[in-house]
Amino acid sequence: MDAKETVKEDLQDLIRHIPLLGFIVIKMDWSFDENVPTAGITKDFKLKINKEFMMGLEKKQRVAILKHEALHVAHRHFERLQDVQYPEVAEIAREISINQYIDDLPKGCITIDMFKLDKGLSLENYYKELVKTVKKNPMKISAKGDENPLKGDCEEMKKGVTTIGDSICKDAEAYSKSIGKDAGEYLEKVEIIPTNYKAKIKKFVGSQPSATKIKRTYSRRSKRFAHSPGVKKELELGDVIFGLDTSGSMDAKELGGSIDVAKKIRHLCNNLIMIQGDTQVTEIKKVQKNIKDLEIKGRGGTDLRPIVEKAKEFGYPKTPLVMFTDGEIWDYPSKKELKNSIWIFTNADCAKSFSQKRPGIDFAVVL
């Protein structure tokens, strides 16, 4: 039997055992590729496998590889832990979070046991636990990651079009249900929260109405009338309001993170108005493009409604509002009042609560 037929037989075993995962591999249209060290998923969700690597494994290990790659898609790693502070840690979190469901992995594949972590946590929680390890012993993380034969196998997938991954997941789930076999234990029972806050902000600010500014210029003079100016069209960026929670529950690290968010927004708009507040508005100022530090005003209780009310004086909701908070508050303004706003949280649990209380309002989490 040749290599391709061997893998097809392995895939049939996976389909019989876990139909959802086998279907995902089929939808990824797998093929051999000698340019891939072991196995990897491309940005258009194609599965590439190194033939020599695959044929050097036992049958149960080959099935484990197929299962591993399918789980990357099934657990939607293409849209989770995006724009995090430690991307190399996120990669390891993705690996161990799915390897806990797989037996017979090839030597060197990393597992939760290597880091003495509990079974059954979500991807995001594994990331948080690994970050703690990084701060104590950074070499331990890098060493384990370098030994992993499947290192970087889903790196390209994160750059792909999420609608492709979403379509594959939905089709696989429908197929699995149609034959009466639920993936059950192989899928996380958690609510997936968006962490790609940079992309969310860019999309949110970029989708706002903009104007075309006409400028007279002599850089392109009329050929017929030498002294007549040309016309140059420029896209005029709009303004954005940045609401910053400066209550006592926000620690120094979280407030420091707000500077990075402010920088990201500032380069996407003409003017950025920052409104700080706890139970009341404590400061209003324009943010400069070269912002490096921030003087925090407030540190009392938390009620972000005064910030939303003050934002109206600067054009909200026509002018977009970006709110930065840990979410440790009693309640939020009504959904109607939050029209044309996006909320960036530093606390994942509070973000989940917000999504349930104010469904439909865009949000993301900074991890």
Summary of the structure (lengths in Angstrom):
residues: 367
radius of gyration: 24.9
end to end distance: 47.9
largest distance: 79.7
contacts: 1166
relative contact order: 0.10
helix: 43%
strand: 15%
